Amino acid sequence: MVHRLLFLQFTCVLIISDIVFCFEYDFRGQFSIWANRKKNLNEWQINSGIRYIPEINIKQSFQNESFIDTEISFNGFMSTDFNTQEKDLKFYRCRLRFATAQTETQLGLQKINFGPALILRSLMWFDSLDLRDPLQMTDGVYALRFKYNFLNNTNIWVWGLYGNEKTKGYEILPTTIKKPEFGGRFQFPVPYGEFASTFHTRDVNAGYFKYNESRLAFDGRWDVVLGFWFESVLQHNNSEFLPYEWNKMITLGSDYTFGIGNGLHVLAEYMTSISSKKTFGRDNDVQVSALYLNYPIGFFDNVMAIGYYSWDDRKYYQYIGWQRTYDDFIFNMSLFHYPQSERNPVSNDRENIGAGYGAQIMFIYNH
């Protein structure tokens, strides 16, 4: 809490300083309203809600292509299933950035994401972005992040996280309170693509005991007629109390745009998640495949479809969405059919549509 208050005070000082000097100011916002109806476990459910995200950006430019800016935005929403009601108002982004021609330093509540995969993301460490979400929302993390860009497109990221009490990405257990997290990423060009390695470590709070968790990842993408990419993660849980000391995740993907009509984009990904007692063991294995189709219909309309297949449950998951976009308005309608259960393994349960079958409509206004 202390680091958040200090950051807010620093942001206020920046804003006051900008009032004295010349600065660029921008205010924008996003209003959305949605409703969905689904049937799960032989029970029909209705959910609806509204959300507003106001955003303030202030920028001060200097010489030599450097600048300092701040972004402050809030996430205010209210949803109901007509039996219970949920509402909240919280910071969505609250970060300060200093950038030069080759560096970028960010402090505060921010989004950190990387990796080439789009659906089955082994590198979903700090976000929860979902290709099915029209808003493309994800909670941020409190962090200090530095990025250096070399002239040959090589770049280095270094970060430290602190004060993130909730789980992030695929995490099941939260980070120990008042314990910082550290990591970094090195990305460099290779023939026809790019390659990267990433590292992160944190102390995990498992209730009555705590342990250290370390992750090492490699990923790459190449474009040679088809697009190809992979993400691989090796995670070590340094605890004798856990049933599995090692976790591995691998994603393989490819895409191509066919010259059919306005262009049919086809993307396929496969992911396996392995838990084991030994480094290269295979005690528990979960495998999922995904197929994504996207086709623009004219200038305003776009249709997308995503199919998932769980190799362990031998179950299919289907999603299809249509979106019409104007300058400031977006209308989105989707249909989904997932196996009926208490929890869907391919969904982050955004807006409670993670299991069963049904439909959702959403109206978005950007200003």
Phi, psi and omega per residue, in radians:
M1 nan -0.658 -3.116
V2 -1.096 -0.753 -3.108
H3 -1.159 -0.524 3.100
R4 -1.228 -0.741 3.126
L5 -1.116 -0.715 3.105
L6 -1.084 -0.704 3.138
F7 -1.147 -0.713 3.122
L8 -1.129 -0.700 3.100
Q9 -1.101 -0.708 3.127
F10 -1.130 -0.671 3.101
T11 -1.129 -0.705 3.117
C12 -1.105 -0.688 3.091
V13 -1.091 -0.717 3.116
L14 -1.074 -0.782 -3.119
I15 -1.103 -0.747 3.133
I16 -1.111 -0.697 3.111
S17 -1.114 -0.664 -3.137
D18 -1.164 -0.492 3.128
I19 -1.146 -0.609 -3.125
V20 -1.285 -0.685 -3.100
F21 -1.770 3.128 3.128
C22 -1.384 2.322 -3.130
F23 -2.570 2.871 3.047
E24 -1.825 2.364 -3.052
Y25 -2.216 2.400 -3.131
D26 -2.523 2.300 3.073
F27 -2.174 2.267 3.114
R28 -2.511 2.990 -3.137
G29 -2.825 2.884 3.119
Q30 -2.368 2.138 3.077
F31 -1.935 2.351 3.128
S32 -2.446 2.599 3.081
I33 -2.416 2.413 -3.070
W34 -2.482 2.809 3.034
A35 -2.647 2.428 3.066
N36 -2.447 2.672 3.100
R37 -2.340 2.275 -3.092
K38 -2.548 2.833 3.068
K39 -2.135 2.159 -3.140
N40 -2.457 2.320 -3.119
L41 0.930 0.781 3.074
N42 1.088 0.455 3.131
E43 -2.335 2.222 3.097
W44 -1.414 2.392 -3.132
Q45 -2.304 2.544 3.101
I46 -2.180 2.371 3.109
N47 -2.440 2.394 3.107
S48 -2.546 2.815 -3.134
G49 -3.028 3.018 3.092
I50 -2.324 2.665 -3.140
R51 -2.557 2.490 3.043
Y52 -2.381 2.282 -3.136
I53 -2.157 1.663 3.027
P54 -1.433 2.529 -3.069
E55 -2.402 2.298 3.106
I56 -2.042 2.253 3.088
N57 -2.161 2.265 3.096
I58 -2.224 2.277 -3.054
K59 -2.308 2.379 3.055
Q60 -2.138 2.039 -3.118
S61 -1.631 2.581 3.104
F62 -2.181 -2.997 3.104
Q63 -1.359 2.934 3.087
N64 1.065 0.611 3.053
E65 1.090 0.376 3.106
S66 -1.746 2.712 3.114
F67 -2.751 2.849 3.022
I68 -2.249 2.349 3.135
D69 -2.519 2.871 3.112
T70 -2.367 2.507 3.086
E71 -2.199 2.185 3.095
I72 -2.239 2.150 3.102
S73 -2.478 2.694 -3.121
F74 -2.119 2.639 3.065
N75 -2.038 1.825 3.102
G76 -1.990 2.195 -3.097
F77 -2.567 2.802 3.050
M78 -2.548 2.278 3.133
S79 -2.384 2.733 -3.124
T80 -2.638 2.592 2.974
D81 -1.916 0.293 3.114
F82 1.230 0.125 2.954
N83 -2.094 -0.737 3.081
T84 -2.229 2.822 -3.123
Q85 -2.290 2.446 3.101
E86 -2.219 2.344 3.106
K87 -2.603 2.666 -3.097
D88 -2.849 2.696 3.019
L89 -2.414 2.070 -3.062
K90 -2.594 2.889 3.032
F91 -1.147 2.367 3.039
Y92 -1.760 -0.792 2.991
R93 -2.445 2.488 3.080
C94 -2.728 1.459 -3.001
R95 -2.378 2.676 3.091
L96 -2.024 2.365 -3.082
R97 -2.297 2.392 2.983
F98 -2.132 2.200 -3.056
A99 -2.298 2.485 3.000
T100 -2.098 -2.964 -3.114
A101 -1.110 -0.469 -3.069
Q102 -2.242 -0.045 -3.110
T103 -2.239 2.771 3.052
E104 -2.588 2.186 3.114
T105 -2.141 2.179 -3.123
Q106 -2.166 2.414 3.123
L107 -2.297 2.289 3.060
G108 2.132 -2.808 -3.113
L109 -1.390 1.962 -2.980
Q110 -2.542 2.903 3.056
K111 -1.646 2.277 3.047
I112 -2.203 1.996 3.080
N113 -2.572 2.676 -3.087
F114 -2.826 2.984 -3.138
G115 1.808 2.594 -3.065
P116 -1.455 -0.339 -3.085
A117 -1.188 2.601 -3.084
L118 -1.990 -0.477 -3.060
I119 -2.022 -1.062 -3.123
L120 -1.748 1.512 -2.909
R121 -1.732 1.838 3.049
S122 -1.149 -0.452 -3.117
L123 -1.684 0.477 3.054
M124 -1.449 1.300 -3.033
W125 -1.559 -0.684 -2.992
F126 -2.156 0.133 -3.087
D127 -2.454 3.122 3.104
S128 -2.430 0.641 -3.134
L129 -1.056 2.374 -3.088
D130 -2.277 2.193 -3.087
L131 -1.085 -0.369 -3.135
R132 -1.443 -0.194 -3.073
D133 -1.485 2.012 3.134
P134 -1.089 -0.467 -3.115
L135 -1.481 -0.307 -3.078
Q136 0.875 0.894 -3.110
M137 -1.611 2.597 2.993
T138 -2.758 2.441 3.059
D139 -1.140 2.600 3.094
G140 -1.586 3.123 3.081
V141 -2.206 2.586 3.052
Y142 -1.411 2.058 -3.002
A143 -2.730 2.799 2.886
L144 -2.004 2.073 -3.060
R145 -2.227 2.336 3.098
F146 -2.115 2.389 3.133
K147 -2.326 2.287 3.094
Y148 -2.087 2.219 -3.129
N149 -1.866 2.073 3.047
F150 -1.380 2.868 -3.073
L151 -1.232 -0.302 3.133
N152 -1.691 0.344 3.128
N153 1.317 0.091 2.944
T154 -1.269 2.485 3.092
N155 -2.508 2.613 -3.139
I156 -2.130 2.288 3.048
W157 -1.976 2.451 2.993
V158 -2.374 2.342 -3.115
W159 -2.476 2.743 2.982
G160 -2.379 2.272 -3.128
L161 -1.933 2.516 3.126
Y162 -2.724 2.413 3.072
G163 1.500 0.239 3.127
N164 -1.655 1.678 -3.011
E165 -1.430 -0.374 -3.126
K166 -1.638 2.867 3.092
T167 -1.251 2.721 -3.099
K168 -2.258 2.496 3.069
G169 0.996 -2.197 -3.127
Y170 -1.531 0.064 -3.078
E171 -1.065 2.425 3.082
I172 -1.732 -0.620 -3.134
L173 -2.008 2.534 -3.099
P174 -1.365 2.928 3.063
T175 -1.324 2.551 3.098
T176 -1.046 2.318 -3.105
I177 -1.082 2.434 3.116
K178 1.160 0.378 3.048
K179 -2.025 2.155 -3.132
P180 -1.308 2.779 3.031
E181 -2.043 2.581 -3.107
F182 -2.362 2.642 3.080
G183 -3.025 -3.118 3.125
G184 -2.951 2.965 -3.086
R185 -2.541 2.417 3.092
F186 -2.183 2.058 -3.067
Q187 -2.182 2.333 -3.072
F188 -2.544 2.670 -3.120
P189 -1.323 2.550 3.022
V190 -2.303 2.918 3.128
P191 -0.942 2.184 3.098
Y192 1.191 0.224 -3.131
G193 -3.129 -2.627 -3.130
E194 -2.589 2.743 -3.102
F195 -2.382 2.605 -3.095
A196 -2.619 2.680 2.994
S197 -2.233 2.523 -3.048
T198 -2.397 2.532 3.134
F199 -2.408 2.527 3.082
H200 -2.683 2.503 3.098
T201 -2.423 2.556 3.134
R202 -2.731 2.853 3.031
D203 -1.758 2.202 -3.022
V204 -1.712 2.398 3.075
N205 -1.685 1.849 -3.132
A206 -1.861 0.562 3.115
G207 1.496 -1.846 -3.077
Y208 -1.391 -0.126 3.031
F209 -2.506 2.808 -3.122
K210 -2.265 2.685 -3.128
Y211 -2.669 2.873 3.128
N212 -1.627 2.421 3.108
E213 -2.139 2.246 3.136
S214 -2.192 2.411 3.138
R215 -2.179 2.393 3.043
L216 -2.243 2.253 -3.061
A217 -2.352 2.663 3.006
F218 -2.301 2.477 3.080
D219 -2.612 2.758 3.135
G220 -2.798 2.754 3.093
R221 -2.481 2.435 3.107
W222 -2.357 2.546 3.093
D223 -2.151 1.729 3.097
V224 -2.349 1.622 -2.995
V225 1.168 -1.181 3.005
L226 -1.664 2.764 2.981
G227 -1.599 2.325 3.128
F228 -2.223 2.502 3.061
W229 -2.694 2.860 3.066
F230 -2.609 2.697 2.988
E231 -2.383 2.305 3.124
S232 -2.367 2.380 -3.080
V233 -2.307 2.313 3.011
L234 -2.059 2.088 -3.079
Q235 -2.092 2.272 3.131
H236 -1.945 2.154 3.088
N237 -1.809 1.834 -3.008
N238 -1.458 1.304 3.139
S239 -2.663 2.365 3.107
E240 -1.474 -0.129 -3.124
F241 -1.510 -0.283 -3.093
L242 -1.490 2.559 3.122
P243 -1.187 -0.522 -3.137
Y244 -2.219 2.196 -3.118
E245 -1.524 -0.381 -3.064
W246 -2.158 2.460 3.014
N247 -2.252 2.357 3.099
K248 -2.228 2.452 3.059
M249 -2.334 2.370 3.121
I250 -2.352 2.282 3.055
T251 -2.115 2.292 3.030
L252 -2.099 2.386 -3.086
G253 -2.586 2.778 3.102
S254 -2.715 2.641 3.090
D255 -2.584 2.838 3.132
Y256 -2.818 2.518 3.080
T257 -1.858 1.986 3.140
F258 -1.431 2.490 3.138
G259 -1.390 0.972 3.124
I260 -1.871 2.053 -3.135
G261 1.037 -2.144 3.139
N262 -1.481 0.046 3.135
G263 1.875 1.941 3.129
L264 -1.731 2.003 3.125
H265 -1.602 2.148 -3.125
V266 -2.089 2.287 -3.106
L267 -2.367 2.379 3.119
A268 -2.301 2.421 3.105
E269 -2.410 2.630 3.087
Y270 -2.339 2.358 -3.141
M271 -2.349 2.415 3.007
T272 -2.173 2.407 3.121
S273 -2.123 2.104 -3.001
I274 -2.103 2.331 3.009
S275 -2.062 2.427 -3.083
S276 -2.729 2.790 3.082
K277 -1.377 -0.541 3.133
K278 -1.907 2.847 -3.035
T279 -0.988 -0.816 -3.074
F280 -1.929 0.431 3.077
G281 -1.371 3.079 -3.118
R282 -2.587 1.054 -3.072
D283 -1.284 -0.671 -3.127
N284 -2.392 2.230 -3.009
D285 -2.352 2.223 3.080
V286 -2.098 2.248 -3.088
Q287 -2.219 2.359 -3.135
V288 -2.411 2.436 3.031
S289 -2.070 2.678 -3.140
A290 -2.478 2.493 3.069
L291 -2.229 2.240 -3.062
Y292 -2.129 2.287 3.084
L293 -2.157 2.366 3.126
N294 -2.414 2.258 -3.108
Y295 -2.455 2.123 3.077
P296 -1.409 2.281 3.098
I297 -1.891 1.754 -3.094
G298 1.237 -2.750 -3.052
F299 -1.523 -0.515 -3.006
F300 -1.801 -0.422 -2.954
D301 -1.908 2.587 3.121
N302 -2.522 2.379 3.134
V303 -2.090 2.354 3.099
M304 -2.350 2.619 3.109
A305 -2.461 2.420 3.120
I306 -2.287 2.258 3.053
G307 -2.095 2.336 3.098
Y308 -2.016 2.637 3.016
Y309 -2.398 2.136 3.084
S310 -1.607 1.992 -3.075
W311 -1.227 -0.450 -3.130
D312 -1.381 -0.789 -3.141
D313 -1.496 -0.254 -3.061
R314 0.973 0.841 -3.111
K315 -2.202 2.591 3.121
Y316 -1.831 2.592 3.081
Y317 -2.269 2.282 -3.109
Q318 -2.199 2.501 3.090
Y319 -2.528 2.353 3.070
I320 -2.415 2.359 -3.099
G321 -2.385 2.547 3.061
W322 -2.155 2.374 -3.110
Q323 -2.373 2.297 3.035
R324 -1.961 2.240 -3.027
T325 -2.125 2.255 2.985
Y326 -1.937 -2.915 -3.126
D327 -1.079 -0.844 -3.067
D328 -2.075 -0.208 -3.035
F329 -1.995 2.505 3.055
I330 -2.339 2.286 3.031
F331 -2.046 2.219 -3.079
N332 -2.230 2.352 3.072
M333 -2.337 2.382 -3.089
S334 -2.442 2.659 3.036
L335 -2.138 2.477 -3.132
F336 -2.464 2.609 3.105
H337 -2.495 1.761 3.138
Y338 -2.011 2.662 3.048
P339 -0.975 2.412 -3.101
Q340 -1.288 2.171 -3.109
S341 -2.871 3.091 3.078
E342 -1.343 -0.494 -3.091
R343 -2.573 2.413 -3.129
N344 -1.802 2.111 -3.069
P345 -1.208 -0.272 -3.125
V346 -1.812 0.199 -3.092
S347 -2.213 2.574 2.992
N348 -1.610 0.197 3.073
D349 1.032 0.531 3.072
R350 -1.110 2.287 -3.116
E351 0.960 0.420 2.980
N352 1.079 0.781 3.072
I353 -2.123 0.533 -2.998
G354 -1.449 -0.180 -3.111
A355 -2.590 2.754 -3.100
G356 1.486 -2.850 3.118
Y357 -2.345 2.665 -3.100
G358 2.973 -2.721 -3.068
A359 -2.555 2.720 3.092
Q360 -2.461 2.482 3.014
I361 -2.141 2.551 -3.127
M362 -2.547 2.388 3.075
F363 -2.035 2.272 -3.077
I364 -2.190 2.317 3.071
Y365 -2.176 2.129 3.103
N366 -1.888 2.331 3.095
H367 -2.311 nan nan
